Amino acid sequence: MHTAKVYEKVANIIPADELRGLSHGQTDALEELLAELLNIHDGDIEEITYDEIDEAFRKAKTF
């Protein structure tokens, strides 16, 4: 995974306070969901939309 670029994009969408509020399990879930998005978009980070990142974050918060 292109970790730094993905996290930069996430940080531009999700407020830092909300990201820091995730538990370890939620962070792991978010990482897995982001990896799935990268697979869906054949590794092209620019193709991942705001809505997809927001949805992944909201799903991860439920774990």
DSSP file (Angstrom, degrees, kcal/mol; ACC not computed):
  #  RESIDUE AA STRUCTURE BP1 BP2  ACC     N-H-->O    O-->H-N    N-H-->O    O-->H-N    TCO  KAPPA ALPHA  PHI   PSI    X-CA   Y-CA   Z-CA
    1    1 A M              0   0    0      0, 0.0     2,-1.9     0, 0.0     3,-0.2   0.000 360.0 360.0 360.0 146.1    0.0    0.0    0.0
    2    2 A H     >  +     0   0    0      1,-0.2     4,-2.4    41,-0.1     3,-0.3  -0.547 360.0 177.3 -83.7  70.9    1.2    3.6   -0.7
    3    3 A T  H  >  +     0   0    0     -2,-1.9     4,-2.8     1,-0.2     5,-0.3   0.852  66.8  46.4 -52.4 -54.8    0.8    4.3    3.0
    4    4 A A  H  > S+     0   0    0      1,-0.2     4,-2.1     2,-0.2    -1,-0.2   0.903 115.5  45.9 -60.6 -43.6    2.0    7.9    3.2
    5    5 A K  H  > S+     0   0    0     -3,-0.3     4,-2.0     2,-0.2    -1,-0.2   0.886 113.6  49.3 -68.4 -38.4    0.0    9.1    0.2
    6    6 A V  H  X S+     0   0    0     -4,-2.4     4,-2.6     2,-0.2    -2,-0.2   0.940 112.5  47.2 -65.3 -46.7   -3.1    7.3    1.4
    7    7 A Y  H  X S+     0   0    0     -4,-2.8     4,-2.9    -5,-0.2    -2,-0.2   0.863 109.5  54.3 -65.0 -34.8   -2.8    8.8    4.9
    8    8 A E  H  X S+     0   0    0     -4,-2.1     4,-1.2    -5,-0.3    -1,-0.2   0.924 110.3  46.2 -62.6 -43.5   -2.2   12.2    3.5
    9    9 A K  H  X S+     0   0    0     -4,-2.0     4,-0.5     2,-0.2     3,-0.3   0.917 113.6  48.6 -65.6 -42.6   -5.4   12.0    1.5
   10   10 A V  H >X S+     0   0    0     -4,-2.6     4,-3.4     1,-0.2     3,-1.5   0.924 108.9  53.5 -61.7 -44.3   -7.3   10.7    4.5
   11   11 A A  H 3< S+     0   0    0     -4,-2.9    -1,-0.2     1,-0.3    -2,-0.2   0.757 104.5  55.8 -64.5 -24.6   -5.9   13.5    6.7
   12   12 A N  H 3< S+     0   0    0     -4,-1.2    -1,-0.3    -3,-0.3    -2,-0.2   0.626 119.2  32.4 -79.4 -13.1   -7.2   16.0    4.2
   13   13 A I  H << S+     0   0    0     -3,-1.5    -2,-0.2    -4,-0.5    -3,-0.1   0.791 114.8  52.7-109.6 -45.1  -10.7   14.6    4.5
   14   14 A I  S  < S-     0   0    0     -4,-3.4    -1,-0.2    -5,-0.1     5,-0.1  -0.839  90.6-111.2-101.0 128.0  -11.1   13.4    8.1
   15   15 A P    >>  -     0   0    0      0, 0.0     4,-1.9     0, 0.0     3,-0.6  -0.254  23.2-123.8 -57.4 142.0  -10.3   15.8   10.9
   16   16 A A  H 3> S+     0   0    0      1,-0.3     4,-2.7     2,-0.2     5,-0.2   0.855 109.7  58.0 -56.8 -39.2   -7.2   14.9   12.9
   17   17 A D  H 3> S+     0   0    0      1,-0.2     4,-1.1     2,-0.2    -1,-0.3   0.888 106.9  48.3 -60.5 -38.5   -9.1   14.8   16.2
   18   18 A E  H <4 S+     0   0    0     -3,-0.6     4,-0.3     2,-0.2    -1,-0.2   0.897 111.5  49.3 -69.4 -39.4  -11.5   12.2   14.8
   19   19 A L  H >< S+     0   0    0     -4,-1.9     3,-1.4     1,-0.2    -2,-0.2   0.908 109.6  51.5 -65.4 -41.2   -8.6   10.1   13.5
   20   20 A R  H 3< S+     0   0    0     -4,-2.7    -1,-0.2     1,-0.3    -2,-0.2   0.759 101.6  64.0 -66.3 -23.2   -6.9   10.2   16.8
   21   21 A G  T 3< S+     0   0    0     -4,-1.1    -1,-0.3    -5,-0.2    -2,-0.2   0.529  79.1 107.4 -79.3  -5.3  -10.1    9.1   18.5
   22   22 A L    <   -     0   0    0     -3,-1.4    39,-0.1    -4,-0.3     2,-0.0  -0.485  68.8-128.0 -74.0 141.9  -10.1    5.7   16.8
   23   23 A S     >  -     0   0    0     -2,-0.2     4,-2.5     1,-0.1     5,-0.2  -0.273  31.9 -99.4 -74.9 172.8   -9.2    2.7   18.9
   24   24 A H  H  > S+     0   0    0      1,-0.2     4,-2.4     2,-0.2     5,-0.2   0.912 126.0  49.6 -61.1 -42.1   -6.5    0.3   17.7
   25   25 A G  H  > S+     0   0    0      2,-0.2     4,-2.3     1,-0.2    -1,-0.2   0.893 111.2  48.5 -64.6 -39.8   -9.2   -2.1   16.3
   26   26 A Q  H  > S+     0   0    0      2,-0.2     4,-2.6     1,-0.2    -1,-0.2   0.883 110.4  51.7 -67.4 -38.3  -10.9    0.8   14.5
   27   27 A T  H  X S+     0   0    0     -4,-2.5     4,-2.5     2,-0.2    -2,-0.2   0.919 110.0  49.2 -64.0 -43.0   -7.6    1.9   13.0
   28   28 A D  H  X S+     0   0    0     -4,-2.4     4,-2.2     2,-0.2    -2,-0.2   0.915 111.2  49.9 -60.5 -43.0   -6.9   -1.6   11.8
   29   29 A A  H  X S+     0   0    0     -4,-2.3     4,-2.5     2,-0.2    -2,-0.2   0.910 109.9  50.5 -62.6 -42.6  -10.3   -1.8   10.2
   30   30 A L  H  X S+     0   0    0     -4,-2.6     4,-2.6     1,-0.2    -1,-0.2   0.918 109.3  51.2 -62.3 -43.0   -9.8    1.6    8.5
   31   31 A E  H  X S+     0   0    0     -4,-2.5     4,-2.1     1,-0.2    -1,-0.2   0.901 111.1  48.1 -60.7 -41.1   -6.4    0.4    7.1
   32   32 A E  H  X S+     0   0    0     -4,-2.2     4,-2.1     2,-0.2    -2,-0.2   0.911 112.0  49.1 -65.7 -42.5   -8.1   -2.8    5.8
   33   33 A L  H  X S+     0   0    0     -4,-2.5     4,-2.0     1,-0.2    -2,-0.2   0.885 111.2  49.8 -65.5 -38.4  -10.9   -0.7    4.2
   34   34 A L  H  X S+     0   0    0     -4,-2.6     4,-2.3     2,-0.2    -1,-0.2   0.884 108.6  52.9 -66.7 -38.0   -8.4    1.7    2.6
   35   35 A A  H  X S+     0   0    0     -4,-2.1     4,-2.1     2,-0.2    -2,-0.2   0.895 107.9  51.6 -63.0 -39.4   -6.5   -1.3    1.2
   36   36 A E  H  X S+     0   0    0     -4,-2.1     4,-2.6     2,-0.2    -2,-0.2   0.909 108.2  51.5 -62.4 -41.5   -9.7   -2.6   -0.3
   37   37 A L  H  X S+     0   0    0     -4,-2.0     4,-2.1     1,-0.2    -2,-0.2   0.904 108.0  51.9 -63.0 -40.1  -10.3    0.8   -1.9
   38   38 A L  H  <>S+     0   0    0     -4,-2.3     5,-3.9     1,-0.2     6,-0.4   0.905 110.4  48.8 -61.8 -40.0   -6.8    0.7   -3.4
   39   39 A N  H ><5S+     0   0    0     -4,-2.1     3,-1.6     3,-0.2    -2,-0.2   0.918 109.2  52.1 -64.9 -42.9   -7.5   -2.7   -4.8
   40   40 A I  H 3<5S+     0   0    0     -4,-2.6    -1,-0.2     1,-0.3    -2,-0.2   0.886 115.1  42.3 -59.3 -38.9  -10.8   -1.6   -6.3
   41   41 A H  T ><5S-     0   0    0     -4,-2.1     3,-2.2    -5,-0.2    -1,-0.3   0.092 115.6-113.0 -99.2  22.4   -9.0    1.4   -8.0
   42   42 A D  T < 5S-     0   0    0     -3,-1.6    -3,-0.2     1,-0.3    -4,-0.1   0.827  74.2 -54.6  51.7  38.4   -6.0   -0.7   -9.1
   43   43 A G  T 3 <S+     0   0    0     -5,-3.9     2,-1.1     1,-0.2    -1,-0.3   0.483  99.8 137.2  80.4   2.5   -3.7    1.2   -6.7
   44   44 A D    X   -     0   0    0     -3,-2.2     3,-1.4    -6,-0.4     4,-0.5  -0.707  32.5-172.7 -88.4  99.0   -4.6    4.6   -8.1
   45   45 A I  G >  S+     0   0    0     -2,-1.1     3,-1.5     1,-0.3    -1,-0.2   0.846  81.0  63.0 -59.3 -36.2   -4.9    6.8   -5.0
   46   46 A E  G 3  S+     0   0    0      1,-0.3    -1,-0.3    -3,-0.1    -2,-0.1   0.741  96.1  60.1 -64.3 -22.0   -6.3    9.7   -7.0
   47   47 A E  G <  S+     0   0    0     -3,-1.4     2,-0.4    -6,-0.2    -1,-0.3   0.646  79.9  99.4 -80.3 -15.3   -9.3    7.6   -8.0
   48   48 A I  S <  S-     0   0    0     -3,-1.5     2,-0.1    -4,-0.5   -10,-0.0  -0.616  71.3-140.4 -75.4 125.2  -10.4    7.1   -4.4
   49   49 A T     >  -     0   0    0     -2,-0.4     4,-2.1     1,-0.1     5,-0.2  -0.363  18.8-113.7 -88.6 163.7  -13.2    9.6   -3.8
   50   50 A Y  H  > S+     0   0    0      1,-0.2     4,-2.8     2,-0.2     5,-0.2   0.927 118.7  52.7 -54.2 -48.1  -14.0   11.8   -0.7
   51   51 A D  H  > S+     0   0    0      1,-0.2     4,-2.5     2,-0.2    -1,-0.2   0.868 107.1  51.3 -61.9 -38.1  -17.2    9.8   -0.3
   52   52 A E  H  > S+     0   0    0      2,-0.2     4,-2.4     1,-0.2    -1,-0.2   0.909 112.5  45.6 -66.1 -41.5  -15.3    6.5   -0.3
   53   53 A I  H  X S+     0   0    0     -4,-2.1     4,-2.5     2,-0.2    -2,-0.2   0.922 113.6  49.5 -67.4 -43.2  -12.9    7.6    2.3
   54   54 A D  H  X S+     0   0    0     -4,-2.8     4,-2.4     1,-0.2    -2,-0.2   0.912 112.1  48.4 -61.1 -42.9  -15.7    9.1    4.5
   55   55 A E  H  X S+     0   0    0     -4,-2.5     4,-2.5    -5,-0.2    -1,-0.2   0.910 110.7  50.6 -64.3 -42.5  -17.6    5.9    4.2
   56   56 A A  H  X S+     0   0    0     -4,-2.4     4,-2.5     1,-0.2    -2,-0.2   0.913 111.1  49.5 -61.4 -42.3  -14.6    3.8    5.1
   57   57 A F  H  X S+     0   0    0     -4,-2.5     4,-1.8     2,-0.2    -2,-0.2   0.929 111.5  47.9 -62.5 -45.8  -14.0    6.0    8.2
   58   58 A R  H  X S+     0   0    0     -4,-2.4     4,-0.5     1,-0.2    -2,-0.2   0.887 112.8  48.9 -65.2 -38.8  -17.6    5.7    9.3
   59   59 A K  H >< S+     0   0    0     -4,-2.5     3,-1.4     1,-0.2     4,-0.3   0.921 109.0  53.0 -64.0 -43.4  -17.5    1.9    8.9
   60   60 A A  H >< S+     0   0    0     -4,-2.5     3,-1.5     1,-0.3    -2,-0.2   0.847 100.8  61.3 -62.1 -33.8  -14.3    1.6   10.8
   61   61 A K  H 3< S+     0   0    0     -4,-1.8    -1,-0.3     1,-0.3    -2,-0.2   0.709  95.4  62.6 -66.6 -18.7  -15.8    3.6   13.7
   62   62 A T  T <<        0   0    0     -3,-1.4    -1,-0.3    -4,-0.5    -2,-0.2   0.584 360.0 360.0 -82.7  -9.4  -18.4    0.8   14.1
   63   63 A F    <         0   0    0     -3,-1.5    -1,-0.2    -4,-0.3    -2,-0.2   0.454 360.0 360.0 -82.5 360.0  -15.8   -1.8   15.0
